[in-house]
Amino acid sequence: MHAIEKLLAKKAGKESVTTGEIVNCAVDMAGINDLYLQTVRSFFEMGGTKVHDPSKVIMFMDHYAPASTIVQADNQKKFREFCWDQGIDLLMDIDEGVCHQVLADRGLSYPGELLIVTDSHTTTHGAFGAFGTGVGATDLATILITGKLWFRVPEVIRINFEGELPKGVYAKDIILHVIGELGADYAVYKAVEFTGSTLKHLSVSERMAMCNMTTEMGAKTSYIQPDEITMEFVKAKVTREYEIFTTDPGYQYAAEHTFDVSQLKPQLAAPFSVDNVEDVTAFIGRKIDQAYLGSCTGGRVEDLAVAAKILAGKKINSRTRFVVVPASKGVFLEAMQKGYIQSLVEAGATFVTPGCAACLGTHQGMLASGETCITSTNRNFPGRMGHTKGEIFLGSPAAVAAAALEGKIVDPSDYID
């Protein structure tokens, strides 16, 4: 069996499972974000009175942090009251940040965990050897009532990376290249495992970015086998017991792909699809109105560090806005201590509350008609960050910072020492 299958078997109380089998699994942590008040409504509509295990439920105020409309404020009020009434202590209010980063910061993401959140990018937690996936309101309400949820055991695709990354190329470039090659619907309801020698050069932050973006291939979940890089992070954060599962020798994957990244150039996904990917050189000189650094894909300390290094002692282009959104309060504080925040503010960056912000297209950095944004986020379809006639390019934090400096798309490799 694959490690993912062993994990699901354990949570289902079974000796083994097979691809395609339906299993009912005990969930280790269930998360709800402030987009999904319907979860609470469904809980009561389905006859729920008391949450099955409040210690295994976490509530996030991240998409509307802070609330920008009366409706948003009212939704958050109802969420807070639900947590207080149900004894849910893990209430992450508007100061905490994006759910996925908060889970990592607080040691709530770990190997062998079954982690379910009302957010499609919960695949992020494959970076820790967890089974992370997103669900809708009714499924999450089912977990609140029973502590369990059914899953179909997914096929597993292995994507192998070999070689060292060239200067100016990052995990975001790798995964954009893969999505461009394989397509945005390639891995629908499949698990994507990343392997290969390149991984030993990728930090937990970079691995989280790659696993996060498997959602843009349609993946149900992602997986990276925990190694010394994983364990260094986990041992510093996680206090609970956990189990590391491993894949049996000779396991037959549904498909396998190998990419040599040693010659890879910085990549951009152009409007209006995540798989519309080309080398950055295809877009050199394209004017940008806004650069956006943040989200669960590209708002971690390492991302802010890259941007600060590019912009330290410089000023962003006078006709460009640079919006920066730390992924969490923890990220914000660490970046502040290291001086990255000051460097970016002095360069002309506008900081907003840790959270999702403009990534979901409701507040804090909307695009007007005809404007172009380059962003470290994960989606670029029409209207994602504002007006449907705004255009979005997806790239690495380095590509975003370099474009903010110049007011146009440039090759970020030229700005990396």
Summary of the structure (lengths in Angstrom):
residues: 417
radius of gyration: 20.5
end to end distance: 44.4
largest distance: 62.2
contacts: 1592
relative contact order: 0.14
helix: 38%
strand: 20%
